[in-house]
Amino acid sequence: MHLSPGFWATFYYYFTGMTLIVAVLASQVLGLSLTQPLPYRYGITLGLVAGLVGAYFNRSVTLSLEFKNKKAFSKTLNKTLSAMGFEPTSEIDNFVVYQRPALRSLFSGKVFVQIDNGIATIISRASLIRRLRQEIEP
């Protein structure tokens, strides 16, 4: 199941957004026309930085974990997600969707969890997966 974008789609999103914003702001601040190349040079430079940083932290990552006791693993996972502020909200294609309430969900994204025969599949932003891995793995 492909739920969200990977590295390149996330990079492109941040790169184009930042490039356009900086180019327009630079043209206004420097008093230059958008037909001149200088605002775009600033935009592309900052767009590359924003694209790389945004893709590193916000790309979608899949984590697969093996477990022996489904009940104990589910309890640990739910406790960890709850401590991070996530609550189960719905279900999509055998994945339980965890989300933070209200405005916090706009900036943190969702966590998709599927627990099957000895393997849990968790899909979310890279920064959340890193944090979950530290908390769950022994």
Buried (B, 14 or more C-beta within 10 A) or exposed (E): EEBBBBBEEBBBBBBBBBBEBBBEBBBEEEEBEEEEEEBBEBBBEBBBEBBBEBBBBBBBBBBEBEBEEEEEBBEBBBEBBEEBEBEBEEEEEEBBBBBBEEEEBEEBBBBBBBBEEEEBBBBBBBBBBBBBEEBBEE
